[in-house]
Amino acid sequence: MMRAILFAFLLLCSNTLKAQGINNLWIGGYYSYIGKPHGINLIDFSSGIPSCAYDSLPMNFNHTNASICDNSGNMLFYTNGLYIADASNDTMVNGDNINPGAYHTFAIGAGGFLIPQAALAIQKPGSDSLYYLFHSTVDNPPDFTESHFLYYSVIDISTNNGLGEVISKNNIAITDIMNGGKIAATKHGNGRDWWIIVHKAYTNTFIKILVTPYGIDGPFYQSIGSIRDWDAGQAKFSPDGTRYAYYHYRNNTDLDVFDFDRCSGLLSNWRNDTVPFIVGNVGVEFSPNSQFVYVCNITDIFQYDCNITNLQSSKITVASYDGFWDTVPGLGTYLCYPQLAPDGKIYITTGNGTRYYHIIDQPDSPGLACNVIQHGLMVPSFYFNTIPNHPNFFLGANGLCNNLGYESLESGKVKKVTVFGNPTHDKFTLWFPPDKDVGWLEIYDVNGECIRRERVSQWSQYKTVDISTLSAGVYFCKMRWRSGEGSVKVVKLE
């Protein structure tokens, strides 16, 4: 009787699949060759409520899950960390063998990567057909606790009759000793570029890159917050991009919450709480209005009000695990990885191979009014702790920094730029007056084509530039800030 009552509260899913929107289609589940109730779940949010369908796709998902659709909601590609699948659900051209290393072999046997937020897909700023897939693995066998590279692969969706192909694979964006997964992204304040952030293991240092139409700038390092051992868990930006939260298990199991400057990429206003845990599979997510942050530690869900200076004092327990299990005793529907969905609700995985997601129904409401519905969404087949890593694709400009970082240039104002080590065979150094805003260095060839664009940090005065890979000839360096611009000529020798 109790189980029948619980089922009455479920949001039962239809078999209709109407995908609309970049992040409206969620995909996950087990290999389908085992047969039902195994298989793939397709959850579509285009109608405003989750509509679920069963499919027999060949990919198996564990924790790692990234996907992206076009603006009409047609699936473009997706990954489980092992390979990239295209819209036909086959391996995309050159999409095999991403994330090289020993863990890749292990994950083949496991049916996918077991690293939360270890992949993230975005469209390249300014491009209609190019996409970046950022991805990582863990690189220190046999422990598999550290990530030594943040990779990116470039996908051209206009080729192969619209199915796309990977035109550049396993490029290295960051080389360091990082905590696994937890790749988080938000739009730059210009509404076009992307900030991507990861954490350097055994330190309190965050590593950031900026993705622009001209490529990838960085990495940039900032030390703030808790010193973290290797860890699991999640890291998320708020939907408006002004806050960032990191929650993990290990050691002090710290929740860190920061303010984030979308223009400069700087974290500030560190606030912290210690949240107990049982094991792994813990996560964090923001409300749609960016005011509340929710922490799931397997047995409980906590809500924090980020508008309150003393973050700890705002902590409220909004749900505790009710003991429900699916089919087999022991496969409890625990409270694990949360993700904000297109319908404005937060969906939470169960940490086991079950057919249920939990729902925070009104996440913008304080306290118990947020209305946690445990095992409130039933999907057609079992899945294992899988939820997509979707940033806020729709975040616009904040009005505080302009589209290219220098359009509000003071007309006609010239800033002095001096070059040292010119002519050169390989490197030269630029000197310039410090500026309170981020600047940009552009290098042009004699035909007037911009062949390189690099970020210039705030308040810096020197920048060393390596042009050893360029052909001999004359190049023009233009430096731009909001407050003015300057240029110099550089000669590259044979």
GIQUINOR-V20112 format. One record per pair of residues at least 24 apart in sequence whose ideal C-beta (glycine too) atoms are under 10 Angstrom apart, sorted by the first residue. I is the first residue (numbers start at 1). J is the second residue. Records with the same first field share a line. If there is no record, write none. Layout:
BEGIN
I->J ; J
END
This chain:
BEGIN
2->324
3->324
6->322 ; 324 ; 356 ; 374 ; 375 ; 376
7->375 ; 378
9->373 ; 374 ; 375 ; 376
10->355 ; 356 ; 373 ; 375 ; 376 ; 377 ; 378
11->49 ; 50 ; 51 ; 52 ; 345 ; 357 ; 359 ; 361 ; 373 ; 376 ; 377 ; 378
12->52 ; 377 ; 378
13->41 ; 42 ; 43 ; 44 ; 49 ; 50 ; 51 ; 52 ; 53 ; 54 ; 377 ; 378 ; 379 ; 380
14->44 ; 47 ; 49 ; 50 ; 51 ; 52 ; 53
15->42 ; 51 ; 52 ; 53 ; 54 ; 380
16->44 ; 46 ; 47 ; 51 ; 52 ; 53
17->42 ; 43 ; 44 ; 46 ; 51 ; 52 ; 53 ; 55 ; 73
18->44 ; 45 ; 46 ; 47 ; 51 ; 73
19->44 ; 45 ; 46 ; 51 ; 69 ; 70 ; 72 ; 73 ; 74 ; 75
20->44 ; 45 ; 46 ; 47 ; 69 ; 70 ; 71 ; 72 ; 73 ; 74 ; 342
21->45 ; 46 ; 69 ; 70 ; 71 ; 72 ; 73 ; 342 ; 393 ; 394
22->67 ; 68 ; 69 ; 70 ; 71 ; 72 ; 73 ; 76 ; 121 ; 122 ; 123 ; 342 ; 390 ; 393 ; 394
23->67 ; 68 ; 69 ; 73 ; 121 ; 339 ; 340 ; 341 ; 342 ; 388 ; 390 ; 391 ; 392 ; 393 ; 394
24->50 ; 51 ; 69 ; 72 ; 73 ; 75 ; 341 ; 342 ; 343 ; 390
25->67 ; 68 ; 69 ; 73 ; 74 ; 75 ; 78 ; 342 ; 388
26->50 ; 52 ; 65 ; 67 ; 78 ; 339 ; 341 ; 342 ; 347 ; 357 ; 379 ; 386 ; 387 ; 388 ; 390
27->55 ; 57 ; 59 ; 61 ; 65 ; 67 ; 75 ; 78 ; 80 ; 85 ; 89 ; 383 ; 386 ; 388
28->59 ; 60 ; 61 ; 62 ; 65 ; 67 ; 78 ; 80 ; 112 ; 349 ; 379 ; 381 ; 383 ; 384 ; 385 ; 386 ; 387 ; 388
29->54 ; 55 ; 56 ; 57 ; 59 ; 60 ; 61 ; 353 ; 355 ; 379 ; 380 ; 381 ; 382 ; 383 ; 384 ; 386
30->59 ; 60 ; 61 ; 62 ; 111 ; 112 ; 353 ; 381 ; 382 ; 383 ; 384 ; 386
31->56 ; 57 ; 58 ; 59 ; 60 ; 61 ; 111 ; 112
32->56 ; 57 ; 58 ; 59 ; 60 ; 381
33->58 ; 60
34->60 ; 381 ; 382
35->381
36->380 ; 381 ; 382
37->326 ; 327 ; 353 ; 355 ; 379 ; 380 ; 381 ; 382
38->353 ; 381 ; 382 ; 383
39->379 ; 380 ; 381 ; 382 ; 383
40->89 ; 379 ; 380 ; 381 ; 383 ; 386
41->355 ; 357 ; 379 ; 380 ; 381 ; 382 ; 383 ; 386
42->75 ; 379 ; 380
43->341 ; 347 ; 357 ; 377 ; 379 ; 380 ; 383 ; 387 ; 388
44->73 ; 342
45->73 ; 341 ; 342 ; 343 ; 344 ; 345 ; 347
46->72 ; 73 ; 342 ; 343
47->343
48->342 ; 343 ; 344
49->343 ; 345 ; 377
50->341 ; 342 ; 343 ; 345 ; 347 ; 357 ; 359 ; 376 ; 377 ; 379
52->355 ; 377 ; 378 ; 379 ; 380 ; 381
53->379 ; 380
54->379 ; 380 ; 381
55->89 ; 380 ; 381
56->89 ; 381
57->85 ; 89 ; 90
58->85 ; 89 ; 90 ; 91
59->83 ; 84 ; 85 ; 89 ; 90 ; 91 ; 111 ; 112
60->110 ; 111 ; 112 ; 384 ; 386
61->111 ; 112 ; 113 ; 383 ; 384 ; 385 ; 386 ; 387 ; 388
62->107 ; 110 ; 111 ; 112 ; 113 ; 114 ; 115 ; 116 ; 383 ; 384 ; 385 ; 386
63->110 ; 112 ; 113 ; 114 ; 115 ; 116 ; 117 ; 118 ; 181 ; 232 ; 280 ; 281 ; 336 ; 337 ; 349 ; 384 ; 385 ; 386 ; 387 ; 389
64->99 ; 107 ; 112 ; 113 ; 114 ; 115 ; 116 ; 117 ; 118 ; 119 ; 135 ; 136 ; 137 ; 181 ; 386 ; 389
65->112 ; 113 ; 116 ; 117 ; 118 ; 119 ; 337 ; 339 ; 383 ; 385 ; 386 ; 387 ; 388 ; 389 ; 390
66->117 ; 118 ; 119 ; 120 ; 121 ; 122 ; 133 ; 134 ; 135 ; 183 ; 388 ; 389 ; 390
67->119 ; 121 ; 133 ; 388 ; 389 ; 390
68->120 ; 121 ; 122 ; 123 ; 131 ; 132 ; 133 ; 155 ; 157 ; 388 ; 390 ; 393
69->121 ; 393
70->123 ; 157 ; 162
71->123 ; 393
74->162
76->121 ; 123 ; 131 ; 155 ; 157 ; 162 ; 163 ; 164
77->121 ; 131 ; 133 ; 155 ; 157 ; 163 ; 164 ; 166
78->119 ; 121 ; 133 ; 388
79->112 ; 113 ; 118 ; 119 ; 120 ; 121 ; 133 ; 135 ; 153
80->107 ; 110 ; 111 ; 112 ; 113 ; 118 ; 119 ; 386
81->107 ; 110 ; 112 ; 113 ; 114 ; 115 ; 118 ; 119 ; 135 ; 136 ; 137 ; 181
82->107 ; 108 ; 110 ; 111 ; 112 ; 113 ; 137
83->108 ; 112 ; 166
84->119 ; 121 ; 133 ; 135 ; 153 ; 155 ; 164 ; 165 ; 166 ; 169
85->163
86->155 ; 157 ; 160 ; 162 ; 163 ; 164 ; 165 ; 166
87->157 ; 162 ; 163 ; 164
88->160 ; 161 ; 162 ; 163
90->163
91->166
92->153 ; 155 ; 157 ; 160 ; 163 ; 164 ; 165 ; 166
93->155 ; 156 ; 159 ; 160 ; 163 ; 164 ; 165 ; 166 ; 167
94->153 ; 155 ; 160 ; 164 ; 165 ; 166 ; 167 ; 168 ; 169
95->133 ; 153 ; 155 ; 164 ; 165 ; 166 ; 169
96->166 ; 169
97->169 ; 170
98->133 ; 135 ; 137 ; 151 ; 152 ; 153 ; 166 ; 169 ; 170
99->135 ; 136 ; 137 ; 138 ; 139 ; 147 ; 149 ; 151 ; 153 ; 170
100->137 ; 139 ; 149 ; 151 ; 169 ; 170
101->137 ; 138 ; 139 ; 140 ; 141 ; 144 ; 147 ; 148 ; 149
102->137 ; 138 ; 139 ; 140 ; 141 ; 142 ; 144
103->136 ; 137 ; 138 ; 139 ; 140 ; 141 ; 144 ; 147 ; 180
104->137 ; 138
105->141
106->137 ; 138 ; 141 ; 142 ; 144
107->137 ; 138 ; 144
110->384
111->384
112->384 ; 386
113->137 ; 138 ; 180 ; 181
114->138 ; 144 ; 180 ; 181 ; 232 ; 280 ; 384 ; 385
115->144 ; 147 ; 179 ; 180 ; 181 ; 182 ; 183 ; 232
116->180 ; 181 ; 182 ; 183 ; 232 ; 233 ; 234 ; 235 ; 280 ; 281 ; 282 ; 283 ; 336 ; 337 ; 349 ; 385 ; 386 ; 387 ; 389
117->180 ; 181 ; 182 ; 183 ; 184 ; 198 ; 233 ; 234 ; 235 ; 236 ; 283 ; 337 ; 339 ; 387 ; 388 ; 389
118->147 ; 150 ; 180 ; 181 ; 182 ; 183 ; 389
119->151 ; 153 ; 181 ; 183 ; 388 ; 389
120->152 ; 181 ; 183 ; 184 ; 185 ; 194 ; 196 ; 388 ; 389 ; 390 ; 391
121->153 ; 155 ; 185 ; 388 ; 389 ; 390 ; 391 ; 393
122->152 ; 185 ; 187 ; 194 ; 196 ; 211 ; 390 ; 391 ; 393
123->155 ; 157 ; 194 ; 211 ; 393
124->154 ; 155 ; 156 ; 194 ; 211 ; 212 ; 213 ; 215
125->187 ; 188 ; 190 ; 191 ; 192 ; 193 ; 194 ; 210 ; 211 ; 212 ; 213 ; 214
126->192 ; 193 ; 212 ; 213 ; 214
127->154 ; 156 ; 157 ; 158 ; 213
128->157 ; 158
129->155 ; 156 ; 157 ; 158 ; 159 ; 162 ; 164
130->154 ; 155 ; 156 ; 157 ; 158 ; 164 ; 167 ; 168 ; 213
131->155 ; 156 ; 157 ; 164 ; 166
132->168 ; 171 ; 173 ; 185 ; 194 ; 196 ; 211 ; 216
133->166 ; 169
134->171 ; 173 ; 174 ; 183 ; 185 ; 194 ; 196 ; 198 ; 209 ; 211 ; 216 ; 389
135->170 ; 181 ; 183
136->173 ; 174 ; 178 ; 179 ; 180 ; 181 ; 182 ; 183 ; 198
137->180 ; 181
138->178 ; 179 ; 180 ; 181 ; 230
139->177 ; 178 ; 180
140->177 ; 180 ; 201 ; 230
143->230
144->180 ; 230
145->177 ; 179 ; 180 ; 201 ; 229 ; 230 ; 231 ; 232 ; 250
146->176 ; 177 ; 178 ; 179 ; 180 ; 201 ; 202 ; 230
147->174 ; 176 ; 177 ; 178 ; 179 ; 180 ; 181 ; 182 ; 183 ; 198 ; 199 ; 201 ; 230
148->172 ; 174 ; 175 ; 176 ; 177 ; 178 ; 201
149->173 ; 174 ; 175 ; 176 ; 178
150->174 ; 175 ; 176 ; 178 ; 183 ; 196 ; 198 ; 207 ; 209 ; 219
152->196 ; 209 ; 211 ; 216
171->216
173->198 ; 207 ; 209 ; 211 ; 216 ; 218 ; 219
174->198 ; 200 ; 207 ; 208 ; 209 ; 216 ; 218 ; 219
175->219
176->200 ; 201 ; 203 ; 205 ; 207 ; 219 ; 221
177->201 ; 202 ; 203 ; 230
178->202 ; 203 ; 205 ; 206 ; 207 ; 230
179->203 ; 228 ; 229 ; 230 ; 231 ; 232 ; 233 ; 235 ; 246 ; 248 ; 250
180->230 ; 231 ; 232 ; 233
181->231 ; 232 ; 233 ; 234 ; 235 ; 389
182->231 ; 232 ; 233 ; 234 ; 235 ; 236 ; 246 ; 247 ; 248 ; 283 ; 284 ; 389
183->235 ; 389 ; 391
184->234 ; 235 ; 236 ; 237 ; 244 ; 245 ; 246 ; 389 ; 391
185->209 ; 211 ; 236 ; 237 ; 241 ; 389 ; 390 ; 391 ; 392 ; 393
186->236 ; 237 ; 238 ; 239 ; 240 ; 241 ; 242 ; 243 ; 244 ; 260 ; 262 ; 265 ; 391 ; 392 ; 395
187->237 ; 240 ; 241 ; 262 ; 391 ; 392 ; 393 ; 394 ; 395 ; 396 ; 397 ; 398
188->212 ; 241 ; 262 ; 263 ; 264 ; 265 ; 395 ; 397 ; 398 ; 401 ; 403 ; 405
189->241 ; 242 ; 261 ; 262 ; 263 ; 264 ; 265 ; 395 ; 396 ; 397 ; 398 ; 399 ; 400 ; 401 ; 402 ; 403 ; 405
190->262 ; 263 ; 396 ; 397 ; 398 ; 399 ; 400 ; 401 ; 402 ; 403 ; 404 ; 405 ; 407
191->241 ; 262 ; 394 ; 395 ; 396 ; 397 ; 398 ; 399 ; 401 ; 402 ; 403
192->396 ; 397 ; 402 ; 403 ; 404 ; 405
193->217 ; 262 ; 401 ; 403 ; 404 ; 405
194->391 ; 393 ; 395
195->220 ; 237 ; 241 ; 244 ; 260 ; 261 ; 262 ; 263 ; 264 ; 265 ; 391
196->265 ; 391
197->222 ; 235 ; 237 ; 244 ; 246 ; 260 ; 265 ; 267
198->235
199->225 ; 226 ; 228 ; 230 ; 231 ; 235 ; 246 ; 248 ; 256
200->228
201->227 ; 228 ; 229 ; 230 ; 231
202->227 ; 228 ; 229 ; 230
203->227 ; 228 ; 229
204->228 ; 256 ; 270
206->235 ; 244 ; 246 ; 256 ; 258 ; 265 ; 266 ; 267
208->265 ; 266 ; 267
209->265 ; 455
210->265 ; 405 ; 438 ; 455
212->404 ; 405 ; 440 ; 453 ; 455
213->404 ; 453
214->404 ; 440 ; 442 ; 450 ; 451 ; 452 ; 453 ; 454 ; 455
215->452 ; 453 ; 454
217->265 ; 438 ; 440 ; 453 ; 454 ; 455 ; 456
218->265 ; 454 ; 455
220->264 ; 265 ; 266 ; 455 ; 457
222->258 ; 265 ; 266 ; 267 ; 268
223->267
224->256 ; 258 ; 266 ; 267 ; 268 ; 269 ; 270
225->254 ; 256 ; 257 ; 258 ; 267 ; 270 ; 271 ; 272
226->251 ; 252 ; 253 ; 254 ; 255 ; 256 ; 270 ; 272 ; 274
227->251 ; 252 ; 254
228->252 ; 254 ; 256
231->280 ; 282
232->277 ; 279 ; 280 ; 281 ; 282 ; 283
233->277 ; 280 ; 281 ; 282 ; 283 ; 284 ; 295 ; 296 ; 297 ; 337
234->281 ; 282 ; 283 ; 284 ; 285 ; 295 ; 296 ; 336 ; 337 ; 338 ; 339 ; 387 ; 389
235->283 ; 284
236->283 ; 284 ; 285 ; 286 ; 293 ; 294 ; 338 ; 339 ; 340 ; 389 ; 391 ; 392
237->262 ; 286 ; 290 ; 391 ; 392 ; 395
238->285 ; 286 ; 287 ; 288 ; 289 ; 290 ; 291 ; 292 ; 293 ; 306 ; 340 ; 392 ; 395
239->285 ; 286 ; 287 ; 288 ; 289 ; 290 ; 340 ; 344 ; 391 ; 392 ; 394 ; 395
240->286 ; 288 ; 289 ; 290 ; 291 ; 392 ; 395 ; 396 ; 398
241->290 ; 391 ; 392 ; 395 ; 396 ; 398
242->286 ; 290 ; 306 ; 398
243->267 ; 269 ; 271 ; 286 ; 290 ; 291 ; 293 ; 306
244->284 ; 286 ; 293
245->271 ; 283 ; 284 ; 285 ; 286 ; 293 ; 294 ; 295 ; 304 ; 306
246->284
247->273 ; 275 ; 277 ; 282 ; 283 ; 284 ; 285 ; 293 ; 294 ; 295 ; 296 ; 297 ; 302
248->275 ; 277 ; 280 ; 282 ; 283 ; 284
249->275 ; 276 ; 277 ; 278 ; 279 ; 280 ; 281 ; 282 ; 297 ; 298
250->277 ; 280 ; 282
253->277 ; 282 ; 295 ; 297
255->282 ; 284 ; 293 ; 295 ; 297 ; 302 ; 304 ; 311 ; 312 ; 315
256->284 ; 311
257->284 ; 286 ; 293 ; 295 ; 304 ; 306 ; 311
258->306
259->306
261->398 ; 400 ; 401
262->395 ; 397 ; 398 ; 400 ; 401
263->398 ; 400 ; 401 ; 402 ; 405 ; 437 ; 438 ; 458
264->400 ; 401 ; 436 ; 437 ; 438 ; 457 ; 458
265->438 ; 455
266->458
269->306 ; 309 ; 311
270->311
271->304 ; 306 ; 308 ; 309 ; 310 ; 311 ; 312 ; 314
272->311 ; 312
273->302 ; 304 ; 310 ; 311 ; 312 ; 313 ; 314 ; 315
274->312
275->300 ; 302 ; 304 ; 315
276->300
278->334 ; 351
279->351
280->336 ; 351 ; 385
281->334 ; 335 ; 336 ; 337 ; 349 ; 350 ; 351 ; 352 ; 385
282->334 ; 335 ; 336 ; 337 ; 338 ; 351
283->335 ; 336 ; 337 ; 338 ; 339 ; 348 ; 349 ; 351 ; 385 ; 387
284->337 ; 338
285->337 ; 338 ; 339 ; 340 ; 346 ; 347 ; 348 ; 360 ; 363 ; 387
286->338 ; 340 ; 346 ; 363 ; 392
287->340 ; 344 ; 346 ; 360 ; 362 ; 363 ; 364 ; 365 ; 366 ; 370
288->340 ; 341 ; 343 ; 344 ; 345 ; 346 ; 362 ; 363 ; 364 ; 392
289->344 ; 363 ; 364 ; 365
290->364 ; 392
291->363 ; 364 ; 366
292->316 ; 318 ; 346 ; 360 ; 363 ; 364 ; 365 ; 366 ; 367 ; 370
293->363
294->318 ; 319 ; 335 ; 338 ; 340 ; 346 ; 348 ; 360 ; 363 ; 370 ; 372
295->335 ; 338
296->334 ; 335 ; 336 ; 337 ; 338 ; 346 ; 348 ; 349 ; 351 ; 358 ; 360
297->321 ; 334 ; 335 ; 336
298->332 ; 334 ; 335 ; 336 ; 350 ; 351
299->332 ; 334 ; 335
300->335
301->335 ; 338 ; 346 ; 348 ; 358 ; 360 ; 370 ; 372 ; 374
302->335
303->360 ; 363 ; 365 ; 366 ; 367 ; 368 ; 369 ; 370 ; 372
305->366 ; 367
314->366 ; 367
316->366 ; 367 ; 368 ; 370
317->367 ; 368
318->360 ; 363 ; 365 ; 366 ; 367 ; 368 ; 369 ; 370 ; 371 ; 372
319->348 ; 358 ; 360 ; 368 ; 370 ; 371 ; 372 ; 373 ; 374
320->372 ; 374
321->350 ; 358 ; 374
322->358 ; 372 ; 374 ; 375
323->374
324->350 ; 354 ; 356 ; 358 ; 374 ; 375
325->350 ; 352 ; 354 ; 356 ; 375
326->350 ; 352 ; 353 ; 354 ; 355 ; 356 ; 375 ; 378 ; 382
327->353 ; 354 ; 355 ; 382
328->352 ; 353 ; 354
331->355 ; 356 ; 382
333->357 ; 358 ; 374 ; 375
334->358 ; 374 ; 385
335->372 ; 374
336->385 ; 387
337->385 ; 386 ; 387 ; 389
338->363 ; 387
339->387 ; 388 ; 389 ; 390
340->390 ; 392
341->377 ; 387 ; 388 ; 390
342->390 ; 393 ; 394
345->370 ; 371 ; 373 ; 376 ; 377
346->370 ; 372
347->376 ; 377 ; 387 ; 388
348->372 ; 373 ; 374 ; 375 ; 376 ; 377 ; 387
349->383 ; 384 ; 385 ; 386 ; 387
350->374 ; 375 ; 383 ; 384 ; 385
351->384 ; 385
352->382 ; 383 ; 384 ; 385
353->381 ; 382 ; 383 ; 384 ; 385
354->378 ; 379 ; 382 ; 383 ; 384 ; 385
355->379 ; 380 ; 381 ; 382 ; 383
356->382 ; 383
357->383 ; 387
401->437 ; 438 ; 482
402->482
404->440 ; 453 ; 480
405->437 ; 438 ; 439 ; 440 ; 455 ; 456 ; 480 ; 481 ; 482
406->437 ; 438 ; 439 ; 440 ; 479 ; 480 ; 481 ; 482 ; 483 ; 484 ; 485
407->480 ; 482
408->437 ; 482 ; 483
409->480 ; 481 ; 482 ; 483 ; 484 ; 485
410->481 ; 482 ; 483 ; 484 ; 485
411->484
412->484 ; 485
413->481 ; 482 ; 483 ; 484 ; 485 ; 486
414->484 ; 485 ; 486 ; 487
415->439 ; 479 ; 480 ; 481 ; 483 ; 484 ; 485 ; 486 ; 487
416->484 ; 486 ; 488
417->441 ; 463 ; 477 ; 478 ; 479 ; 485 ; 486 ; 487 ; 488
418->486 ; 488
419->465 ; 477 ; 488 ; 489 ; 490 ; 491
420->462 ; 464
421->464 ; 465 ; 490
422->477 ; 488 ; 489 ; 490 ; 491 ; 492 ; 493
423->472 ; 474 ; 490 ; 491 ; 492 ; 493
424->465 ; 466 ; 467 ; 468 ; 490 ; 491 ; 492 ; 493
425->467 ; 468 ; 472 ; 492 ; 493 ; 494
426->465 ; 466 ; 467 ; 468 ; 469 ; 470 ; 492 ; 493
427->464 ; 465 ; 466 ; 467 ; 468
428->463 ; 464 ; 465 ; 466 ; 467 ; 475 ; 477 ; 488 ; 490 ; 491 ; 492
429->462 ; 463 ; 464 ; 465
430->456 ; 460 ; 461 ; 462 ; 463 ; 464 ; 465 ; 477 ; 479 ; 486 ; 488 ; 490
431->461 ; 462 ; 463 ; 488
432->456 ; 460 ; 461 ; 462 ; 463 ; 479 ; 481 ; 486 ; 488
433->461 ; 481 ; 483 ; 484 ; 486
434->458 ; 459 ; 460 ; 461 ; 481
435->459 ; 460 ; 461 ; 479 ; 481 ; 482 ; 483 ; 484
436->481 ; 482 ; 483
437->481 ; 482 ; 483
438->481 ; 482
439->463 ; 479 ; 480 ; 481 ; 482 ; 483 ; 484 ; 485 ; 486
440->478 ; 479 ; 480 ; 481 ; 485
441->465 ; 477 ; 478 ; 479 ; 480
442->476 ; 477 ; 478 ; 479 ; 480 ; 485 ; 487
443->467 ; 470 ; 475 ; 476 ; 477 ; 478 ; 490
444->474 ; 475 ; 476 ; 477 ; 478 ; 487
445->470 ; 471 ; 473 ; 474 ; 475 ; 476
446->473 ; 474 ; 475 ; 476
448->476
450->476 ; 478
451->475
452->477
453->478 ; 480
454->479
456->480 ; 481
465->490
467->492
468->492
END
